[in-house]
Amino acid sequence: MNNLKPSAGSRGYLIRITLIAACIMVSGVASAKNQSSSPKTVSVPASTVASSAGDKHFIAARTAFHKGDLQTLNKSVAALEGHVLQPWAQYWRLRLSLDDKARTDEAGIAAFLDAQAGTYLADRLRADWLREMGERGDWQRFNTALPMLVQREVDIECYAFQAANTPERIRPLWLSGQDLPASCGAVVDQLVTAGGLTVEDVWQRLRRRMEVKKLAVVKDAAYLPDSEGFDGRDISAIGQRPEVWLNKSSSATSVAYAARGAREKTLFALQRVAQSDAAKAAQRLEQIERDNPQFTAEERSYGWGQIALAAALKHQPEALRWFEKANALANSPATDFQLAWNVRAALRQQDWAAVRRAIARMPPELANMPDWVYWKGRALSAMGETAEASKLFQKIAGQANFYGSLANDELGRTITLPPTAPSPTRGELLIASNRPGLQRALALLRLDMRIEGLKEWSWTMRDLSDRELLAAAEFARTEGVLDRAIHSADRTVEQHDYSLRYLAPFREQVEPATKRLALDGAWVYGLMRQESRFVPAAKSSVGAQGLMQVMPATAKWVAKQIGMHNFQPRHANDLDTNIALGTNYLKIVLDSLDNQPVLASAAYNAGPGRARKWRDQNPMEGAIYAETIPFTETRDYVKKVMSNAMFYSALFNDPPVPLKTRLGVVSGRGQTE
């Protein structure tokens, strides 16, 4: 056990919609730049259904809950009789009773859980009640209630470990380096007492946390024995001025490095220096290797791995050599993030043997992701093992994602949309429109409670069949909630409707703009789908607005460039204006980046300067450029935009163009600068 120490601190509104045949047969779509690769959390009006007079009572209930005003909340609950959102007010009332532990309404909680069985709110209240039981150690009733909980968050899992006396189950959470809630502290202490947490386990957690700049490590360091020479108190100072520590330690005697704590501080300082100057960090580590034999092979391997990662994120060619040096020293534990960037460093160098070796180092669950199946196939193909490469491509070909389309290209296949499932029947649509969870979701979205509305909708989607999902998607479309229509249609497994997955609304506004600017309509729609999921009033947390999520400064600049007179910032959210601004900006960016859509997609998300910077000195395959974008959100964004464009192109009956051809070859910096 290595003598680990215990820690010091252990609608009246009910949506009733009768869908008549004319409504069902509607073929049009209801009218209905944040740096994020996935659809953003935005504040938007969600439903075209008229608001209810009872909404004022719901708003009063919400206000009373946040104020802890039980008397007003009780009145609002009564006034909401028959309102689709009354269960939320009832939940808030019971939640307040849980906060007042001396007056917990256990009978009311039990009655609510029974009346609302199977709903999002019932699961949420059950989780709240479990937390209260876990906090006071009522393990018998905790164990009785736990099996009925569907969504188990980390804090409840840790209570469950305590209740079952299975502290060893916290090891994966501990080693991940993620923040752990208070309920997990007691489990970690149990694990230490049982001898299930080693000194090395503690060091691995400390490393993971320092790698992501979580420098408040004193609490975790308290589990180390004093002989390790590390209490974590000076880590923040080292993080701010790493070279000061390195200069000081360079003159230290070998004895100073006898304790692992000093060596780990030096490795942390090297990591921080590498983030600004990887070459300087490499020189420092080479000197340390010469002068300090106390550093183990594993520790040196870890240091080289961190330097290599920093270099890879800056596309420095030395990164691959440093990764290889780290791998040769020891089989040092590496995060999935680091393993992925080892592959990407090899891709930048087009060293296919190194790509293959790096993927071989991945654990099976990571290596079997479509990303790495595809790139392993490319490596095998480049090395002449075409039969094995073909097997890998066949494994992922046809998947509705970036790599599935690229695998199709390698196999010489043209993208083919699956057969369109029959449209939902009138009965199926009536069932969807009367699902309480969907009714509550629409009402919440309309009342600007977007997070809660999305959770209600997603919960209701959990166990639905493909037919039910398609009916829910069509219901959302007719309600003008296009993002939820896409969300629902995206979940089908065997019966699909890609015209719902890839909605193309506002064609009367979008098509003239794309034709006038000679833009690929499929690509523009692919970008809009990713930006706003076609919510015209979408507004991001950083101020990007509208269908194409145009930032205020960009909107003002583009308006001036295209001679849009009398433009005011408030106009940016107008549908026609937003489309004009967004498409013109996209055209400007595309023209400035050698008419390369993959670069323009990256630029639309992260800025033209970064898109240029991420090129190589020499020409590079567009797929490799996309794969090696250092910003995770931009990398995912570009892949999804380009993949979306493939499906829109197929839906628009455009001439088929392989994704690999769409991505093209990105010109090198040396060619254009």
CORGILIN-V362797 format. One record per residue. RES is the residue in one small letter. OMEGA is omega in radians with two decimals (NA if undefined). Layout:
RES_OMEGA, RES_OMEGA
This chain:
m_3.09, n_2.98, n_3.05, l_3.11, k_3.00, p_3.12, s_3.14, a_-3.13, g_-3.00, s_NA, r_NA, g_-3.07, y_3.05, l_-3.12, i_3.08, r_-3.04, i_3.03, t_-3.08, l_3.14, i_-3.02, a_-3.12, a_3.13, c_-3.11, i_-3.05, m_3.12, v_3.14, s_3.10, g_-3.13, v_3.14, a_3.09, s_3.09, a_NA, k_3.04, n_-3.13, q_-3.14, s_3.14, s_3.11, s_-3.13, p_-3.00, k_2.97, t_-3.03, v_3.13, s_-3.05, v_2.95, p_-2.94, a_-2.96, s_3.09, t_3.11, v_-3.10, a_-3.14, s_-3.09, s_3.08, a_-3.14, g_-3.12, d_-3.10, k_3.10, h_3.10, f_3.11, i_3.09, a_3.11, a_3.13, r_3.12, t_3.14, a_3.12, f_-3.12, h_3.10, k_-3.05, g_-3.08, d_-3.06, l_-3.12, q_3.11, t_3.13, l_3.10, n_3.12, k_-3.12, s_3.11, v_3.13, a_-3.12, a_-3.10, l_-3.14, e_-3.14, g_3.12, h_-3.09, v_-3.10, l_3.09, q_3.12, p_3.10, w_3.10, a_3.08, q_3.09, y_-3.13, w_3.12, r_3.13, l_3.11, r_3.08, l_3.13, s_3.08, l_3.12, d_3.08, d_-2.96, k_-3.14, a_-3.09, r_3.14, t_-3.12, d_-3.08, e_3.11, a_3.11, g_3.11, i_3.14, a_3.14, a_3.13, f_3.13, l_3.11, d_-3.10, a_-3.08, q_-3.08, a_3.11, g_-3.12, t_3.08, y_-3.10, l_3.10, a_3.13, d_3.14, r_3.13, l_3.10, r_3.10, a_3.11, d_-3.13, w_3.09, l_3.10, r_-3.14, e_3.11, m_3.12, g_-3.13, e_-3.14, r_3.04, g_3.10, d_-2.97, w_-3.13, q_3.13, r_3.07, f_-3.12, n_3.10, t_-3.07, a_-3.01, l_-3.09, p_-3.13, m_3.13, l_-3.12, v_-3.09, q_-3.07, r_3.13, e_-2.98, v_-3.09, d_3.11, i_3.07, e_-3.13, c_3.01, y_3.13, a_3.09, f_3.10, q_-3.08, a_-3.11, a_-3.10, n_3.12, t_-3.07, p_-3.12, e_-3.12, r_3.12, i_-3.07, r_-3.14, p_3.10, l_3.14, w_-3.07, l_3.12, s_-3.11, g_-3.13, q_3.06, d_-3.14, l_3.13, p_-3.07, a_-3.11, s_-3.13, c_-3.10, g_-3.14, a_3.14, v_3.11, v_3.10, d_3.08, q_-3.13, l_3.10, v_-3.13, t_-3.13, a_3.13, g_-3.08, g_3.13, l_-3.09, t_3.05, v_3.14, e_3.08, d_3.14, v_3.12, w_-3.13, q_3.09, r_3.13, l_3.10, r_-3.12, r_-3.11, r_3.13, m_3.11, e_-3.12, v_3.02, k_3.00, k_-2.92, l_3.06, a_-3.00, v_-3.08, v_-3.10, k_3.12, d_-3.14, a_-3.14, a_3.11, y_-3.13, l_3.01, p_-3.11, d_-3.10, s_3.12, e_3.07, g_-3.09, f_3.04, d_3.05, g_-3.02, r_-3.11, d_-3.09, i_3.12, s_3.12, a_3.10, i_3.13, g_3.14, q_-3.10, r_-3.06, p_-3.09, e_3.07, v_3.11, w_-3.11, l_3.11, n_3.13, k_-3.07, s_-3.11, s_3.13, s_-3.12, a_3.10, t_3.13, s_-3.12, v_-3.11, a_-3.13, y_-3.14, a_3.10, a_-3.09, r_-3.12, g_3.13, a_3.13, r_3.14, e_3.06, k_3.11, t_3.09, l_3.09, f_3.11, a_3.09, l_3.12, q_-3.13, r_3.08, v_-3.11, a_-3.12, q_3.08, s_-3.11, d_-3.08, a_-3.13, a_3.11, k_3.11, a_3.13, a_3.10, q_3.13, r_-3.11, l_3.08, e_3.11, q_3.12, i_3.14, e_3.13, r_-2.94, d_-3.02, n_-3.13, p_3.12, q_3.11, f_-3.10, t_3.10, a_3.14, e_-3.13, e_3.09, r_3.08, s_3.11, y_3.13, g_3.12, w_3.11, g_3.12, q_3.08, i_3.12, a_3.13, l_3.12, a_3.13, a_-3.13, a_3.13, l_3.07, k_3.09, h_3.09, q_-3.05, p_-3.14, e_-3.08, a_-3.09, l_3.12, r_-3.14, w_3.03, f_-3.12, e_3.11, k_3.10, a_-3.09, n_-3.13, a_-3.09, l_-3.07, a_3.07, n_-3.06, s_3.11, p_-3.14, a_3.10, t_3.07, d_3.13, f_-3.13, q_3.12, l_3.13, a_-3.12, w_2.96, n_3.09, v_-3.09, r_3.08, a_3.10, a_3.11, l_3.13, r_3.12, q_-3.06, q_3.07, d_-3.00, w_3.07, a_3.11, a_3.06, v_-3.13, r_3.14, r_-3.10, a_3.12, i_3.12, a_3.13, r_-3.08, m_2.99, p_-3.04, p_-3.09, e_3.08, l_-3.12, a_-3.12, n_3.04, m_-3.10, p_3.13, d_-2.98, w_2.98, v_3.14, y_-3.07, w_3.02, k_3.08, g_3.11, r_3.13, a_3.13, l_3.13, s_3.14, a_-3.13, m_3.04, g_-3.12, e_-2.98, t_-3.13, a_3.12, e_3.10, a_-3.14, s_3.11, k_3.13, l_3.13, f_3.13, q_-3.13, k_-3.06, i_-3.13, a_3.12, g_3.07, q_-3.08, a_3.12, n_-3.09, f_-3.06, y_3.05, g_3.11, s_3.10, l_3.08, a_3.04, n_-3.12, d_-3.13, e_3.14, l_3.13, g_-3.12, r_3.06, t_-3.14, i_3.14, t_3.12, l_3.09, p_3.11, p_-3.14, t_3.13, a_3.07, p_3.13, s_3.10, p_3.09, t_3.10, r_3.13, g_3.13, e_3.12, l_3.10, l_3.10, i_-3.14, a_-3.07, s_-3.13, n_3.07, r_-3.10, p_-3.13, g_3.12, l_3.06, q_3.12, r_-3.14, a_3.14, l_3.14, a_3.12, l_3.12, l_3.13, r_-3.13, l_3.05, d_2.98, m_-2.96, r_-3.11, i_3.14, e_3.12, g_3.12, l_3.12, k_3.08, e_-3.12, w_-3.11, s_3.11, w_-3.11, t_3.12, m_-2.92, r_-2.98, d_-3.10, l_3.06, s_3.11, d_3.13, r_3.13, e_3.09, l_3.13, l_3.08, a_3.10, a_3.12, a_3.14, e_3.06, f_3.12, a_3.14, r_-3.14, t_3.07, e_-3.13, g_3.14, v_-2.94, l_3.13, d_3.11, r_3.06, a_3.12, i_-3.14, h_-3.09, s_-3.13, a_3.14, d_-3.00, r_-3.09, t_-3.06, v_-3.07, e_3.09, q_-3.01, h_2.96, d_-3.07, y_3.05, s_3.01, l_3.08, r_-3.09, y_3.09, l_3.12, a_-3.12, p_3.04, f_-3.11, r_-3.12, e_3.11, q_-3.02, v_-3.03, e_3.10, p_-3.13, a_-3.12, t_3.14, k_-3.13, r_-3.10, l_-3.14, a_3.09, l_3.07, d_-3.08, g_3.13, a_3.13, w_3.14, v_3.10, y_3.09, g_3.12, l_3.14, m_3.11, r_-3.12, q_-3.09, e_-2.97, s_-3.01, r_3.04, f_3.02, v_-3.02, p_-3.08, a_-3.10, a_3.08, k_-3.07, s_-3.13, s_3.14, v_3.02, g_3.09, a_-2.97, q_2.88, g_-3.06, l_-3.10, m_3.03, q_-3.13, v_3.10, m_-3.09, p_-3.12, a_3.11, t_3.13, a_-3.12, k_-3.13, w_-3.12, v_3.12, a_3.11, k_-3.11, q_-3.05, i_3.08, g_3.09, m_-3.02, h_3.09, n_3.11, f_3.04, q_-3.12, p_-3.11, r_-3.13, h_-3.03, a_-3.11, n_3.05, d_-3.01, l_-3.10, d_-3.14, t_-3.13, n_3.12, i_3.13, a_3.14, l_-3.08, g_-3.12, t_3.10, n_3.09, y_3.12, l_3.11, k_3.12, i_-3.14, v_-3.13, l_3.14, d_-3.11, s_-3.11, l_3.01, d_3.09, n_-3.12, q_-3.07, p_-3.12, v_3.07, l_-3.12, a_3.08, s_3.10, a_-3.12, a_-3.13, y_-3.13, n_-2.99, a_3.13, g_-3.12, p_-3.14, g_3.13, r_-3.13, a_3.09, r_-3.09, k_-3.07, w_3.05, r_3.04, d_3.08, q_-3.12, n_3.10, p_-3.06, m_3.07, e_-3.09, g_3.12, a_3.11, i_3.06, y_-3.12, a_-3.10, e_-3.02, t_2.99, i_-3.02, p_3.09, f_-3.09, t_-3.10, e_3.12, t_3.09, r_3.12, d_3.13, y_-3.11, v_3.12, k_-3.10, k_3.10, v_-3.10, m_3.08, s_3.07, n_-3.10, a_3.12, m_-3.09, f_3.06, y_3.11, s_3.12, a_3.12, l_-3.14, f_-3.11, n_3.05, d_3.03, p_-3.08, p_3.06, v_-3.14, p_3.12, l_-3.13, k_3.10, t_3.09, r_-3.14, l_3.05, g_3.08, v_-3.13, v_-3.12, s_3.13, g_3.12, r_-3.12, g_-3.12, q_-2.98, t_-3.08, e_NA
